[in-house]
Amino acid sequence: MSQTPRSTGPAGFARAWRDALVAVVAGFVVMTAVAAAGLACAGADDLPGGAFPHVVAAVVVMAAGGSVEVSGGAGFLAGADAGLSVLPLSVSLAGALTAGYCFLRPLHNRAVARPRELLGRAAPLALLWLLALTGAALFARQTFGISTGDSPLGEIAELLDSAPTVGFRADLPATLLFGLLWILGLLLIALLVSRRAPLPARLVRFHAALRPAAFATVVLLLAYVVIGVGVGLVVAATQGHTARTLAVILLGAPNLAWLALTLGFGGAWEGKVEGPFGLPMPQLLDQVLRGPDLSSVDVASLAERDSRAWWLVAVAAVLLLGTGVLAAVRSPAHVRPWQHALHLGVALALATLAVCLLGRIQAQFGLSLLGLGEGDGLGGKVELRPVLWRTVGLALLWGAVAGFLGAFLARPLHRRGRVDEPAATQT
């Protein structure tokens, strides 16, 4: 089989850095554009003091795996209890798809590559990514004044000229650590999923067997996002609150879509919403989470308030079965049904574990007057976390069943001539 020349020597070194620069610039431009559009729809472009670019930078930092700290207070008058841990997955997904495509494009149409070559392409991209992330983190800081209205805190603050404030700043060491894990994880997934990406010769035969399950799982996740965006656009067009709905789509469509996936196959989350504000989320989910204690979120608890929640199970069943068929069609003909079940079960369980870790929400803010409790209307909390073992365990089970059934349904569709021979035998 013919191979393109390896990227060695000064010319190959320069091309690797050029391709890495293109991938990083494209990824950050797309993330910035999506974050800016979502925040503008949410009304953040009206923030005082030229804060909008800083807020956009903070969202980009969080989307790339970084950490943003929230703080506040009013001098000696008040203390603040603030925290924010949420990943805007729409922004993350846009940057991941862009950077991953730019990374893979120069490597297409080859079966194998030496480990040194892959490392020579991944290292410049990771380094440039961290440099860009450092710049965004240094820019992601701002302080705002808080309107207290007619509360006692507001009256005392006005007398003493000590208005309460809240601010944010990126935690640079944590941002660089998690940002490095984010970009390395992206490159690993890109190489695992793409059938055109070259791998070291010893791994090609494993890649031929395992890639279809990984690819089908990624397609499943993207299909849920597309469905979620479609539903959001219909809601925006028919039920009002257009700007707010578009903001949710541009900032958190995967957060809600992948939550729906986990609920559809029987997973569960638990959380709580208290105070006068919360993160943008469907009204049904907000109703379930508002209560004195932690509330359990699953299809049953949602269906108690709206029976249409049972559709989540039907959609999950259909799409998971389609995922099993897709994985089987793209697998080598010698892979047996029980192997399909094992591959897809593990792939879906790992994907669900990632969704659970990335989809957690923890946001809180409260100002206490002289340590005597929160000021009226100035405190709130939003919390949502997965019931991990139940959700991941059911993902493993559903993935195995879908893989096993998909293997039988795909038999009439198998194009054996194209997949019988692993690529490693041709090198």
Secondary structure, 3 states (H helix, E strand, C coil): CCCCCCCCHHHHHHHHHHHHHHHHHHHHHHHHHHHHHHHHHCCHHHCCCCCHHHHHHHHHHHHCCCCEEEEEECCCCEEEEEEEECCCHHHHHHHHHHHHHHHHHHHCCCCECCHHHHHHHHHHHHHHHHHHHHHHHHHCEEEEECCCCCCHHHHHHHHHCCCCEEEEEECHHHHHHHHHHHHHHHHHHHHHHCCCCCECHHHHHHHHHHHHHHHHHHHHHHHHHHHHHHHHHHHHHHCCCHHHHHHHHHHHHHHHHHHHHHHHCCCCEEEEEECCCCCCCCHHHHHHHECCCCEEECHHHHHCCCHHHHHHHHHHHHHHHHHHHHHHHCCCCCCCHHHHHHHHHHHHHHHHHHHHHHCCEEEEEEEEECCCCECCCCCEEEEEEECHHHHHHHHHHHHHHHHHHHHHHCHHHCCHHHHCCCHHHHC
